[in-house]
Amino acid sequence: MAIIPFQPTDPAQRLELLDALRGFALAGVLLSNLLVFTQFAYLDDAGRAALPSAGLDRVLEPALNLLVTGKFLTLFSLLFGVGFALQMQRADDDADPTSRRRRRYLRRLAVLLVIGLAHAWLWWGDILRYYALLGLLLLPLQRLSTRALAVLGAVLAVVPHPLFAQLFAAAGPALASQEQAHAAALAAFGDTRWPPMLHGNRVFGQWWMAKHWGLACTVAGCLLVGAALGRSGVLRDPAAHPRFWRRLRLALPLGLLLAVGLTLSAYGRLPSPAAGADGGIARMGLRMLHDAATMLLGLGYLAGFAWLFGRARWRRGLQWLAPVGRMALSNYLLQTLAGIALFYGVGLGWGPRWGLPGLLAAWAAVFAAQVALSHAWLARFRFGPAEWAWRSVTYGRRQPLRR
């Protein structure tokens, strides 16, 4: 199968549903990441109790963990996999030799890796470097059937990360405790000087990656499931695959049911099986259930959004998200700049002082600004600024930017 087309996608050929889905995913990614940018995620129990919003936070935090945390990054990763698959399919009509298309695909991933590493230097939570490295998997796996690709992706998304976490906890090197790492992060990200902030970002990123190194398998699984969705054609013409979408929509109630049980257990409303004598095995099982619930909800959000988008009354409103999705890379990077500018000590230094209500207000304001900016930008230009730079370097020549 060919790898990548000779020319970048013409805006007129884009899938509006896919762009709107990316915009929807970015809204959730921003909300989830603000828990980190505001430094609320680093606070201990005493720090959270001292906030003026402590009463509301005790209700909002479980709700965010249930519906948002991890779920929208899963959706964003699924859509990235869909994009990879569509690039491969579009290459079928490319007259260039396969070797040249392969080199161009690898160059595209290399550019994305550079962008991701630069982004990680500023913020440890970057996901782009994972996409760039794990996108290489699609080359050796492209001969698999669509069904085999989906099954392999589902297994990778659920099984290895909890298994590796358990093995690492039993035999891995000694790391700083979570309390120590979070306290150091609070000090670094609250500092008004850039060198301590950047040093703290690097140190915390190393600690987090060592603690969660099996997460790469989860991201790889999401990319493969997304690639299977993109290859199957269900997003190109959803109306032609009603049976598939009816089945996929079941992922939403199943994921919610599983996630509610896990959330109640995590917050002490239900007994946790990890407290028993076989606590290690039980914890691994709980992690697998958690990853399964996250994947189910990511797929359920995708199916639910597609169902609403197919109805004219809803579509008119959801189309407003499409420009945000067309500039997904630019908007993802802008979210980091906004988070640092508003909440870090090197910026305005707001930090977690307003708790989760303040976080929700900031999320609404920042994302509304991104929607407005995306509409205004794409009224004048063909691509977002980061997309334009990515395409220009990938294709070895300056791409037309202005309409």
N, C-alpha and C positions, 0 to 999 in steps of 0.2 A: 504493500500500500504506500502511496506517496505521502510525503511528510508535511509539506507546507507550500502554499501558493507563491507564485512569483510576485504578485502584487498584494498589498494589504487590503483589507476589506473595505469596499466602497460603502459609505454611510447609507446609501439607498438599499443595500443588500442586507443590512443588519436585521436581526430578529428583535422586534420591539418587546416581545415578551421576555426574552433573555436579558435585554438591557434593563427593563423594569424590575426584573427579579434581582439583578445585581444591585440596583438602587435600594431595593427593600433589604437585601442582605447587608449593605453598607450601613443602613440605619441601625440595624441590630448590632453590627460590629462596633459601631461608635458607642452605643449604649453600654455594651459589655466592656469595652476598653476604658471607658471613663471611670469604671471602678478602680482601675489601676492608675490612670492619669491623676485622678483626684487624691490618690493615696489612701482612699477608704479601705481598700483591700489589705493594706499593710497594718491597719490599726489593730491593737489587741482589744480584749473585752473592756478593759478600763478606759481605753481611748474612745471606743464607740459609745460607752455609757456616758462619757463626759460631753458628748455632742448635744446641742439643743434639740436636735431632731431624733434623739435616741428612741423615743416611743414609736414614731413612724418607721424608723429604720428597722425595727424588729419585725415589722410587717412587710416592708418593701424588699428587704434583703432576700428572704426565702422566695418571694415572688420572682425576683430577678434571676436568682439561681435556677429556679424551676423553668422559666420560660425563655431566658435570654442567654445566660452564660454558656458558652460553648456551642449553642445551637445555631447561632447565626454565623459563627466562624465555620461550622460544618457546612452550612448552606453556601457560604462564600467559596469554600474549597470545592464543593460539588460543582458549582458554576464555573470555577476555573478549569476543572476537568472537562466540562462540557465544551468550553472554549478551545481547549487543546484538540478535542475530537473533531470539532467543526473545522479547525485549521487543516487537519489531516484529510478530511473529506473534500475540502475545497481544492486540495492539491491534485485530485484525480485528473483535472483538465489542464494541469500545468505541463507545458511542453519542455520544461527544463529537465536535464538528467536527474535521476534519483539522487546521485551523490551530491549534486549542488543543492537540491532541496533539503537533504539531510544536514548539510553544513549550515544552511540558512536557519534551519530549526534549532540547531545547537547554538548558533550565534544569538538567536532570540533568547534562549534560556540563559546564555552567558551574560547578556546585557541585563536581564532581569535579576540575575545573581548579584551583579555589581550594584544595582539599585537597592536590592534587599540588604546587602552588607552595609551600604552607606546609611540606610534607614536604621539598621540595627545599632550602628554606632551612636545614633541619637536616641533610640528607644529599643530596649531589649526584646520587646514583644513582637518584633517584625515576623511576618509569615511568608513574605515574598521569597526569601532565600530557600525555604522549604519547597515552595512551588518550583523554583528554578532547578533545584537538585533532583527532586522527585519526579519532575516532568520527564527526566531521562528514562524512567521506567516504561513510558509509553512506546519507546523505540523497540525494545526486545519483546514487549507484550502485545504489540499491535496485531500479531497473527492469531491471538486468541479470539474465540467467538465473543459476541456481545454478552451472552449469558455467562460465559466463563469469566469474563472481565468483571462483571457485576458481582459474581459470587466471590471471587478472589478479593475484590475491594471490600466487600462486607466483612469477610473474615479478618483482613488486615486492620479494618477500622475498629474491631471489637476485641480481638483476642490478644495480640502481642503486647500492647501497651500495659495492661494490667499484669500480664505474666512477667514482663521485664521489670516492672516496678517492684513486684514481690521478690524476684531474684536479686535485684539491686539492693533492696532493704536488708536482705539476708546476708549478702556477700560483698556488697559494694564498699567503696572507701567511705570513711567517715566524713560527713559534711556538716556544715553549720546547721543548727536547728532552724526551723521555720521562724521561730520568735527572733532569733539573732539576725537572720537574713532580712526579715521585715523591718526590724529596728534600724538596721544599717541603711535600708532603702529609704525609710522616712527621713533619716538625717541627710542622705545624699540628695534626694529630690526636693527637699525643702531648702537646700543651700542656695544662696543667691549668686554663687560663683560657678562658672562653667566647668573648670577643671574637676572640682569635687563631684559635680553632678555627673559628668561623663565617666569618671572613674567608677563611681557608684553604679552607674548603668552597666558598665562592663562587668563588674564583679557580681552584681545581682543576676545579670544574664547568664554568666557562667554557672552560678549556683543553680539557677532554674533549669538550665539545659541538662546539667548533670542529674538533677532530681527527676526530670521528665524526658529523658533521652528516648524512651520508647514512643513518645508522641509522634515521631516521624512516621511510624507505621500507621497511626491513625490518619494522619494527613495523606499519606500515600493511598490508603484505602478510600478516602473521600475522593481523591483525584480519579481513581480507577472507576468508582461507581459513577462519578460525573461523566467520565469518558464513555462509559457504556450508555448512559442516557443520551449523550450527544450523538453517538454513533447510531442509536436506534431510530432517530428521527422523530421521537415523540414531542420534542419541543418545536420542531419546525412546523408541524401540523397537528396540534393537540386534538382537534375535532376528529381526526382520522383514527385515533387510538382511544376510544371511550373506555374500553375494558381495562386497558392499562391504567388510566387515570383513576378509575373507580377503585381499583385495587390499591394504588399508591396512596389514595386519600385515607385509607384505613391506617396508615402509619401515624397519622396525627392523633387519633384517640388512643391507639395502642401506646405510642410514645408518652402521651400525657399521663395515662394510667400508671405506667411504669415509673415515670419521673416523679409523680405525686407520692407514690409509695417510698421512693428513695429519699425524697426531700423530707417527708415526715420522719423517716428513720434518722436522717442526718441531724435534724433539729430536736430529736428526743421525743417526738410524739408517738413513735412506734419503736419497739425493741429492735436493736441492731444485732444481726446474727454474728457480726465480727467480734462480739464480746465473749463468745464461747471458747471452749478449749481449742478448737480448730480455727482460731482467729485469723491466722495467716491465710489459709485457704478461703475462709469466708470473706476476708477483705478483698482478695483477688476476684472472687465471684461477684462481689458488690461493684467493684470497678468495671468488670465486664458488663454488668447490667446497666451501670451508669453510661458507659460508652454506647451500648445498644440503644438506650433511651435517647441519647443525644443524636445518634444517627437517624433514628426513627422520626424524631421531631424535626430535624433538618429536612428530611424527605417529605414529611407531612406539611411543613411550611411551604415547600416548593409546590407540592400538589394543590394545596389550598389556594395559594396565590394564583396558580395557573387556572384553577376553576373560576375564581372571581374575575380574572382577566378576560375570560371567555364570555362574560356577561356585559353587555353594552353599558349598563348603568354604572357598574364598578370600573369598567375599563377606562372611562373618561377621567376618573380621578387617579387611577393607578398609573396612567400614562405619564403623569407628572414626574414619576420616579425614573423614567427611561433616560433622560439626559444625565442624571447622576450615575447611572450604570454605564453609560457610554464613556464616561470619564472615571471609571472605577479606580484605576491606578492613581490618577491625580487626586481624587477625593480621599482615597485611603491615606496617602501621604499628607494631605492637608489636615486630616483629622489628628494626626500626630502633632503637627505644628500647632494646631489650635489647643490641644490638650496641654502641651508644654507651655505655651504662651499664657494660658489662663491659670493653670494650677501649680506649676513648678515654681521653685524659688527664683529661678533665673527669669521667670516671666512675672505675672501679676501676683503669684504666690498665694492664690486662694486656698489651695490644698483641700482637705476634707471638712473644713470648718462648718459648711452648711449641710453636711450629711447627704443622704440619698435624695431628699426633696430638691436640694440645690443641684445635685447631679442631674436629675430629670429636667430641671429648668435649663441647665447648660446644654444638655443633649438636644432639647427642642430648639433652642436658639441656634446652635451650631449647625444642626442638620437642615433647618429652614434656610440658613444662609447658604449652605451647599447646594440646595435645590435651586435657589434664586441665581447663584453664581453659575451653576452648570447650564441653566437655560440661557443666561445672558452670553456666556462664552460660546456655546455651540450655535447661537444665532449668527455669530461672526466667523467662527473657525470650524474646521472639519473635525479636529481631534482635540482632546485635552492636552495640556502642555507636556505632561509626562508621557502620555501615549505617543505624541508626535516625536519626542526625543527617542523613545524606545523603537519606534518604527524606522526612523531615519537611520539610526545606527545599525539596526538589523538588516535593512535593505541596502546599506552602503551608499545612500544618497539622500539628500534633503527632500523630505516629503512635502507636498503642497499643504499649507496650513490654512490660509484664508479661504473662505468660500468664494 
